[in-house]
Amino acid sequence: MHTHQDPHFSRAPLPGHLNGSDWTQQMADIHDRTGYWNSYYSNDPLIRQQPPSQFAAFVAAECAGFPLIVDVGCGNGRDTLFFAQLGHQTLGIDKSSAAIDQSAQKVLDRANAQDHAFLCMNALSLPDASDLVERLSSKKKVIYSRFFLHAITQEEQTAFLDFSFACMQADDMLALEFRTREDASREKVTGSHYRRYIDAEALADQLVQDYPGALEYFTTGTGLAKFRSDDAHVARILVRKV
């Protein structure tokens, strides 16, 4: 098991991404959001003790034959560690150093700790991590991401999807759960922070039109990601690379 601080975070903007003052503002926004999540994971002990999500249980049943789970936006690692307990190799990626440090500590005592790693990296840097893409591309895997897409910008989402499909080989899976537009006015139990409510049908279409994906499963609704009084309206998507 190892942790790694993103070496790309302070590098110049990538081709096709923001430049100049726009890039500077984007980095400032990332730092602001990172500060929120560092505080969130550091200050609430209940967050550090959460059981795996309902979505993790769903994906575990649907994707049992995939040896590697890459959890992007892994947070405190509760789902990453759940997959590890089921025998998967795991890689957790998150931009919050507090979350990554907590997650890393949880696997130190595992007999197979070498099969599990955590990486601190922001979404915009993912497509530039060519060494990571090369290491992942040869392994049969699920790219797993729960409650991550609505916490990042549209540009960061594009970077994440580009990275995901670059890593995936034929028949690998992309598993997504996120808040939809219908969730915007619903009750929330966590503090006010950046949320981007997503047009689920438009994203599902994009994954098969703009990327080499085949839609294996798609649903929206409530009752799928309930947390206390927050019964979020979410979408679940499973896409297979073709």
BELHUZI-V829608 format. One record per pair of residues at least 12 apart in sequence whose ideal C-beta (glycine too) atoms are under 7 Angstrom apart, sorted by sequence separation. I is the first residue (numbers start at 1). J is the second residue. D is the distance in Angstrom with one decimal. If there is no record, write none. Layout:
i:I j:J d:D
i:I j:J d:D
//
This chain:
i:80 j:92 d:4.0
i:221 j:233 d:6.7
i:224 j:236 d:6.5
i:184 j:197 d:4.6
i:220 j:233 d:7.0
i:69 j:83 d:4.3
i:104 j:118 d:5.0
i:183 j:197 d:5.8
i:204 j:218 d:5.2
i:220 j:234 d:6.9
i:77 j:92 d:5.3
i:103 j:118 d:4.9
i:220 j:235 d:4.6
i:179 j:195 d:6.4
i:181 j:197 d:4.6
i:180 j:197 d:6.2
i:181 j:198 d:6.8
i:219 j:236 d:5.3
i:74 j:92 d:3.5
i:100 j:118 d:4.8
i:179 j:197 d:5.6
i:180 j:198 d:5.8
i:181 j:199 d:5.7
i:69 j:88 d:4.7
i:71 j:90 d:6.6
i:74 j:93 d:6.1
i:75 j:94 d:6.0
i:179 j:198 d:6.8
i:217 j:236 d:6.8
i:218 j:237 d:5.4
i:68 j:88 d:6.5
i:74 j:94 d:4.9
i:100 j:120 d:4.6
i:178 j:198 d:5.4
i:180 j:200 d:4.7
i:200 j:220 d:5.2
i:217 j:237 d:6.9
i:67 j:88 d:6.3
i:68 j:89 d:4.7
i:69 j:90 d:5.1
i:70 j:91 d:4.8
i:71 j:92 d:4.7
i:72 j:93 d:4.9
i:73 j:94 d:6.0
i:143 j:164 d:4.4
i:217 j:238 d:4.0
i:67 j:89 d:5.7
i:71 j:93 d:6.9
i:216 j:238 d:4.3
i:56 j:79 d:4.0
i:60 j:83 d:6.7
i:76 j:99 d:5.3
i:80 j:103 d:6.4
i:84 j:107 d:6.8
i:97 j:120 d:5.2
i:216 j:239 d:6.5
i:75 j:99 d:5.1
i:143 j:167 d:6.5
i:215 j:239 d:5.9
i:216 j:240 d:5.2
i:77 j:102 d:6.8
i:81 j:106 d:5.7
i:95 j:120 d:6.7
i:143 j:168 d:6.4
i:214 j:239 d:6.7
i:50 j:76 d:7.0
i:52 j:78 d:5.5
i:53 j:79 d:5.6
i:56 j:82 d:5.1
i:60 j:86 d:5.8
i:76 j:102 d:5.4
i:77 j:103 d:3.0
i:81 j:107 d:6.7
i:89 j:115 d:4.6
i:90 j:116 d:4.8
i:91 j:117 d:5.2
i:92 j:118 d:4.5
i:93 j:119 d:4.8
i:94 j:120 d:6.7
i:95 j:121 d:6.5
i:213 j:239 d:4.1
i:214 j:240 d:4.8
i:51 j:78 d:6.8
i:52 j:79 d:5.3
i:56 j:83 d:7.0
i:76 j:103 d:6.1
i:89 j:116 d:7.0
i:95 j:122 d:4.2
i:141 j:168 d:7.0
i:149 j:176 d:6.4
i:213 j:240 d:6.8
i:48 j:76 d:5.7
i:50 j:78 d:4.9
i:91 j:119 d:6.7
i:93 j:121 d:5.5
i:150 j:178 d:4.7
i:213 j:241 d:6.2
i:214 j:242 d:4.9
i:47 j:76 d:6.0
i:74 j:103 d:6.5
i:77 j:106 d:6.1
i:123 j:152 d:5.3
i:149 j:178 d:4.1
i:150 j:179 d:4.2
i:212 j:241 d:5.7
i:213 j:242 d:6.8
i:52 j:82 d:3.6
i:133 j:163 d:6.9
i:137 j:167 d:5.5
i:142 j:172 d:7.0
i:147 j:177 d:6.5
i:212 j:242 d:5.2
i:136 j:167 d:4.3
i:141 j:172 d:5.3
i:142 j:173 d:4.6
i:143 j:174 d:4.9
i:144 j:175 d:4.8
i:145 j:176 d:5.4
i:146 j:177 d:4.6
i:147 j:178 d:6.5
i:84 j:116 d:5.3
i:124 j:156 d:5.8
i:127 j:159 d:5.3
i:137 j:169 d:6.2
i:140 j:172 d:6.5
i:207 j:239 d:4.9
i:123 j:156 d:3.8
i:126 j:159 d:5.5
i:133 j:166 d:5.1
i:142 j:175 d:5.6
i:204 j:237 d:5.9
i:41 j:75 d:6.8
i:126 j:160 d:6.0
i:133 j:167 d:5.4
i:41 j:76 d:5.6
i:124 j:159 d:5.1
i:127 j:162 d:4.9
i:200 j:235 d:3.6
i:123 j:159 d:5.1
i:127 j:163 d:5.0
i:123 j:160 d:5.0
i:126 j:163 d:3.7
i:189 j:227 d:6.3
i:174 j:213 d:6.9
i:189 j:228 d:4.9
i:180 j:220 d:5.8
i:189 j:229 d:5.8
i:77 j:118 d:6.9
i:189 j:230 d:4.4
i:187 j:229 d:5.7
i:188 j:230 d:5.4
i:151 j:194 d:6.5
i:153 j:196 d:6.8
i:187 j:230 d:5.9
i:151 j:195 d:6.7
i:150 j:195 d:5.4
i:150 j:196 d:5.2
i:165 j:211 d:5.1
i:186 j:232 d:6.7
i:150 j:197 d:6.3
i:165 j:212 d:6.5
i:186 j:233 d:6.1
i:150 j:198 d:5.7
i:177 j:225 d:6.5
i:149 j:198 d:6.1
i:183 j:232 d:5.3
i:161 j:211 d:6.4
i:183 j:233 d:4.0
i:182 j:233 d:4.2
i:183 j:234 d:7.0
i:179 j:232 d:5.6
i:180 j:233 d:5.3
i:48 j:102 d:5.9
i:179 j:233 d:6.9
i:180 j:234 d:6.3
i:41 j:96 d:5.8
i:179 j:234 d:5.8
i:180 j:235 d:5.2
i:42 j:98 d:4.6
i:178 j:234 d:6.3
i:41 j:98 d:4.5
i:177 j:234 d:5.6
i:178 j:235 d:5.9
i:38 j:96 d:5.2
i:41 j:99 d:4.4
i:37 j:96 d:4.1
i:38 j:97 d:6.4
i:177 j:236 d:5.1
i:38 j:98 d:4.2
i:34 j:95 d:5.3
i:41 j:102 d:6.2
i:176 j:237 d:4.5
i:34 j:96 d:6.1
i:37 j:99 d:6.6
i:175 j:238 d:5.5
i:173 j:238 d:6.0
i:174 j:239 d:4.4
i:70 j:136 d:6.5
i:173 j:239 d:6.9
i:79 j:146 d:6.2
i:173 j:240 d:5.7
i:171 j:240 d:6.0
i:172 j:241 d:5.1
i:171 j:241 d:6.6
i:68 j:139 d:4.7
i:70 j:141 d:5.9
i:72 j:143 d:6.5
i:170 j:241 d:5.9
i:67 j:139 d:6.8
i:68 j:140 d:6.7
i:69 j:141 d:7.0
i:73 j:145 d:5.4
i:169 j:241 d:6.9
i:170 j:242 d:6.7
i:67 j:140 d:5.8
i:68 j:141 d:4.0
i:69 j:142 d:5.2
i:70 j:143 d:5.1
i:71 j:144 d:4.9
i:72 j:145 d:4.7
i:168 j:241 d:4.3
i:66 j:140 d:5.5
i:70 j:144 d:6.5
i:66 j:141 d:5.8
i:69 j:144 d:5.4
i:73 j:148 d:2.8
i:66 j:142 d:4.8
i:72 j:148 d:6.1
i:165 j:241 d:6.4
i:73 j:151 d:6.9
i:63 j:142 d:4.8
i:59 j:142 d:6.7
i:59 j:144 d:6.1
i:72 j:160 d:6.3
i:55 j:146 d:4.9
i:30 j:122 d:5.6
i:53 j:146 d:5.8
i:3 j:100 d:5.7
i:3 j:104 d:4.6
i:1 j:104 d:6.4
i:1 j:107 d:4.9
i:1 j:108 d:6.6
i:17 j:124 d:6.5
i:66 j:173 d:6.6
i:63 j:173 d:5.6
i:1 j:113 d:3.9
i:63 j:175 d:6.9
i:1 j:114 d:6.4
i:9 j:122 d:6.2
i:14 j:127 d:6.7
i:6 j:120 d:5.4
i:14 j:128 d:5.4
i:1 j:116 d:5.0
i:2 j:117 d:5.3
i:3 j:118 d:5.1
i:4 j:119 d:5.0
i:5 j:120 d:5.1
i:6 j:121 d:3.9
i:1 j:117 d:6.1
i:4 j:120 d:6.7
i:6 j:122 d:6.4
i:9 j:125 d:6.2
i:59 j:175 d:4.8
i:3 j:120 d:6.8
i:8 j:125 d:3.9
i:6 j:125 d:5.5
i:8 j:128 d:5.2
i:8 j:129 d:6.5
i:55 j:177 d:4.4
i:17 j:155 d:6.9
i:36 j:193 d:5.0
i:33 j:194 d:5.4
i:54 j:224 d:6.2
i:55 j:225 d:6.6
i:54 j:225 d:6.2
i:53 j:225 d:7.0
i:62 j:238 d:6.5
i:55 j:236 d:6.7
//
